[in-house]
Amino acid sequence: MDGFKDIRGKEIINKLKTSKSIITGGAGFIGSNLADHLIRIGHKVIVLDNFVSGKKSNLDHHKKNDLRIINIDISKSKKLDKYFKGADYVFHLAALAQIIPSIKNPEKYFKNNVLGTLNVVKAAKKVKIKKLIYAASSSCYGTPKKIPTSEKDKIDLKHPYAATKFIGETIVMKYASMFKMPNISFRFFNVYGPRLTISGQYSAVIGNFLSQKKNKKPLTIVGNGRQTRDFIHVDDLVDAFLKAIKSKSFNKIYNLGSGKKTSINAIAKIFGGKKKFIPIRPGEPKNSLANISKIKKDIKWRPKISIEQGLKKLLDN
Ligand SMILES: NC(=O)c1ccc[n+]([C@@H]2O[C@H](COP(=O)([O-])OP(=O)(O)OC[C@H]3O[C@@H](n4cnc5c(N)ncnc54)[C@H](O)[C@@H]3O)[C@@H](O)[C@H]2O)c1
């Protein structure tokens, strides 16, 4: 960032201190989009990632002095605080993030997501950050009884992935109340946008459709396709992060979705092409929709990108 000049054009002290942000999981889909936005507004970013699902190529376009990448497993390292020194903000996104593999290997998910979160929160506590944002998941609502679902509604943990993300959230919020840490937990609904994972058998619906369209295969639709989800574009999600770090809000949990429901058939219609219907999968909710009144009121955020606009942008690219 440029320094100020005095009346004779001489460079004087740079009054605008550059913010330093840590992103765990910064080489992944959401983390790399967040890195782009933070660097654009002048932050220095440190990414901590072990590349279990993230990719170096998601970050290749950044200059070395804006971004530092540390190849590290946050669940194994007890010395994260050395990277956290001088950090203003911590965005904790690193996690194993798929449902079926979590059922097959719960211990791995528990170690990675729960111990990983504990290590990150402990390190952040040592260095006194301005805000810690945790990536929680709407999967904590399981099969929601109330639609739209608010933060106060029932927790219903259906699989180890949901459980590990919810335990992580509990740790983050306990540290906020016990040690007055400035922590916020966002329960993401279905996030989509550039760099969404499209490979692998467990990628989410929009990722699957992108891969099927690319490979000229029919779009696979679970059940009758009338089930609905709340899809939020990653740019809207990142905008909420940026509003949250500037806000006075802390020790709070917020739903982070679009507040709009879209059926799988409607998504398939936007993609176009042939469809193939496959049997329903047990344990998946019929509908999922975020009540976003709390975040709208507290941090004055609202989603701006409609699913039609967001998908068009994604398909054009
Ligand atoms: N994408 C969604 O719709 C969605 C919904 C709800 C919650 N979330 C949460 O958001 C976060 C980011 O999700 P994403 O979609 O970008 O997933 P992603 O898999 O693209 O990103 C996760 C990143 O974390 C890294 N990582 C995992 N374990 C690590 C460890 N032990 N040490 C260091 N790095 C590690 C991976 O390499 C990857 O870069 C996750 O915590 C996920 O649970 C995502």
The ligand as an SDF file (V2000), in Angstrom:
LIG
                    3D

 44 48  0  0  0  0  0  0  0  0999 V2000
  -18.5260  -25.7670    0.3130 N   0  0  0  0  0  0  0  0  0  0  0  0
  -19.6130  -25.7640    1.0600 C   0  0  0  0  0  0  0  0  0  0  0  0
  -20.7610  -25.7240    0.5340 O   0  0  0  0  0  0  0  0  0  0  0  0
  -19.5160  -25.7790    2.5650 C   0  0  0  0  0  0  0  0  0  0  0  0
  -20.7060  -25.8650    3.3350 C   0  0  0  0  0  0  0  0  0  0  0  0
  -20.6030  -25.8710    4.7160 C   0  0  0  0  0  0  0  0  0  0  0  0
  -19.3670  -25.7530    5.3440 C   0  0  0  0  0  0  0  0  0  0  0  0
  -18.2350  -25.7010    4.5760 N   0  0  0  0  0  0  0  0  0  0  0  0
  -16.9460  -25.6030    5.2820 C   0  0  0  0  0  0  0  0  0  0  0  0
  -16.1530  -24.5910    4.6580 O   0  0  0  0  0  0  0  0  0  0  0  0
  -14.7730  -24.9290    4.7280 C   0  0  0  0  0  0  0  0  0  0  0  0
  -14.1400  -24.8320    3.3560 C   0  0  0  0  0  0  0  0  0  0  0  0
  -14.8120  -25.7210    2.4850 O   0  0  0  0  0  0  0  0  0  0  0  0
  -14.4470  -25.8680    0.9300 P   0  0  0  0  0  0  0  0  0  0  0  0
  -15.6990  -26.1940    0.2220 O   0  0  0  0  0  0  0  0  0  0  0  0
  -13.6030  -24.7350    0.4770 O   0  0  0  0  0  0  0  0  0  0  0  0
  -13.5780  -27.2160    0.9720 O   0  0  0  0  0  0  0  0  0  0  0  0
  -12.1430  -27.5530    0.3260 P   0  0  0  0  0  0  0  0  0  0  0  0
  -11.9580  -29.0210    0.5180 O   0  0  0  0  0  0  0  0  0  0  0  0
  -12.0420  -26.9890   -1.0420 O   0  0  0  0  0  0  0  0  0  0  0  0
  -11.1600  -26.7430    1.2910 O   0  0  0  0  0  0  0  0  0  0  0  0
  -10.6750  -27.2330    2.5230 C   0  0  0  0  0  0  0  0  0  0  0  0
   -9.1940  -26.9050    2.5910 C   0  0  0  0  0  0  0  0  0  0  0  0
   -8.6960  -27.3090    3.8660 O   0  0  0  0  0  0  0  0  0  0  0  0
   -7.4410  -27.9700    3.6820 C   0  0  0  0  0  0  0  0  0  0  0  0
   -7.2450  -28.8600    4.8550 N   0  0  0  0  0  0  0  0  0  0  0  0
   -8.0430  -29.8830    5.2670 C   0  0  0  0  0  0  0  0  0  0  0  0
   -7.5350  -30.4390    6.3750 N   0  0  0  0  0  0  0  0  0  0  0  0
   -6.4020  -29.7530    6.6780 C   0  0  0  0  0  0  0  0  0  0  0  0
   -5.4320  -29.8520    7.7180 C   0  0  0  0  0  0  0  0  0  0  0  0
   -5.5000  -30.7800    8.6780 N   0  0  0  0  0  0  0  0  0  0  0  0
   -4.3980  -28.9720    7.7330 N   0  0  0  0  0  0  0  0  0  0  0  0
   -4.2980  -28.0190    6.7820 C   0  0  0  0  0  0  0  0  0  0  0  0
   -5.1710  -27.8790    5.7710 N   0  0  0  0  0  0  0  0  0  0  0  0
   -6.2220  -28.7420    5.7190 C   0  0  0  0  0  0  0  0  0  0  0  0
   -7.6050  -28.6830    2.3440 C   0  0  0  0  0  0  0  0  0  0  0  0
   -6.3870  -29.0490    1.7310 O   0  0  0  0  0  0  0  0  0  0  0  0
   -8.3670  -27.6360    1.5290 C   0  0  0  0  0  0  0  0  0  0  0  0
   -7.4840  -26.7180    0.9050 O   0  0  0  0  0  0  0  0  0  0  0  0
  -14.7220  -26.3140    5.3670 C   0  0  0  0  0  0  0  0  0  0  0  0
  -14.4410  -26.1430    6.7330 O   0  0  0  0  0  0  0  0  0  0  0  0
  -16.1160  -26.8750    5.1800 C   0  0  0  0  0  0  0  0  0  0  0  0
  -16.4620  -27.7870    6.2060 O   0  0  0  0  0  0  0  0  0  0  0  0
  -18.2880  -25.7170    3.2060 C   0  0  0  0  0  0  0  0  0  0  0  0
  1  2  1  0
  2  3  2  0
  2  4  1  0
  4  5  1  0
  4 44  2  0
  5  6  2  0
  6  7  1  0
  7  8  2  0
  8  9  1  0
  8 44  1  0
  9 10  1  0
  9 42  1  0
 10 11  1  0
 11 12  1  0
 11 40  1  0
 12 13  1  0
 13 14  1  0
 14 15  2  0
 14 16  1  0
 14 17  1  0
 17 18  1  0
 18 19  2  0
 18 20  1  0
 18 21  1  0
 21 22  1  0
 22 23  1  0
 23 24  1  0
 23 38  1  0
 24 25  1  0
 25 26  1  0
 25 36  1  0
 26 27  1  0
 26 35  1  0
 27 28  2  0
 28 29  1  0
 29 30  1  0
 29 35  2  0
 30 31  1  0
 30 32  2  0
 32 33  1  0
 33 34  2  0
 34 35  1  0
 36 37  1  0
 36 38  1  0
 38 39  1  0
 40 41  1  0
 40 42  1  0
 42 43  1  0
M  CHG  2   8   1  16  -1
M  END
$$$$
